[in-house]
Amino acid sequence: MFRKIKSLAADAKLLLRSVPSIVVVLFTISVIVMNILANKTIYRSGWLAVDGGIILSWLSFLCMDVVTKAFGPKAATKLSIFALFINLFVCVTFFLVSIIPTREDFSAFNTVIGGTWFILLSSSVAFISSAIINNFLNWGIGRLFRRHPDGKAAYIARCYVSTFVAQFFDNFIFAGLAFMVFAPVYWSGFRWTFIQCVACSLLGAFLELVMEVVFSPIGYVVLKKWKAEGVGEEYRRRHPA
């Protein structure tokens, strides 16, 4: 047992040393900010609803796509778990600060940073589920391009398809848990309908796909640069995808 833990720790250390720090930072920050923004419904009609997390979720998936291509789906999933634990640490810290008594009225501030436990739970379940779907679907599609695995066609296919599918499940799992299961109980009857959850998920997946089309060229350039510079070779030798 001790050897297993030691091996996992060494593997995590190697991964974090291998993935460029800017990607780890951007990915982790995007996960933390998404969790905060998801507390706000920015639009809701009879059949459509969108929460604030959609503003930044594209960045998380772009980072996962880049890491999956360069290091493999298992590495991208491990990095997702790392970001999830950092997010949980930040949320606990925010909550502790929010319950510290003060003379001045910080109720609005406390409400924002204190968060809502079922929003955190829902977003965490949705995030890790969609991360696994995205990473392994991205990797699986890439394996279909045997002749030109590093070409633009392969990159576009694996990023666009995995992003759309994973984003749909991310949005649907989060909306279903947060606004159909928990919100009606803890938010005085507030709820999204099943149609709203599906419509939100499809709209969110489409918007994320549009953002992927806009920003994915950055990821392609980054991957080309990493390959030229040999980024991650040590990790790939020990953990071939």
Secondary structure as UniProt FT lines:
FT   HELIX           2..18
FT   HELIX           21..37
FT   TURN            38..39
FT   STRAND          41..44
FT   STRAND          49..51
FT   HELIX           52..55
FT   HELIX           57..71
FT   HELIX           73..98
FT   HELIX           107..114
FT   HELIX           117..142
FT   TURN            143..144
FT   TURN            149..150
FT   HELIX           152..175
FT   HELIX           176..182
FT   HELIX           183..186
FT   TURN            187..189
FT   HELIX           194..229
FT   TURN            230..232
FT   HELIX           233..238
//
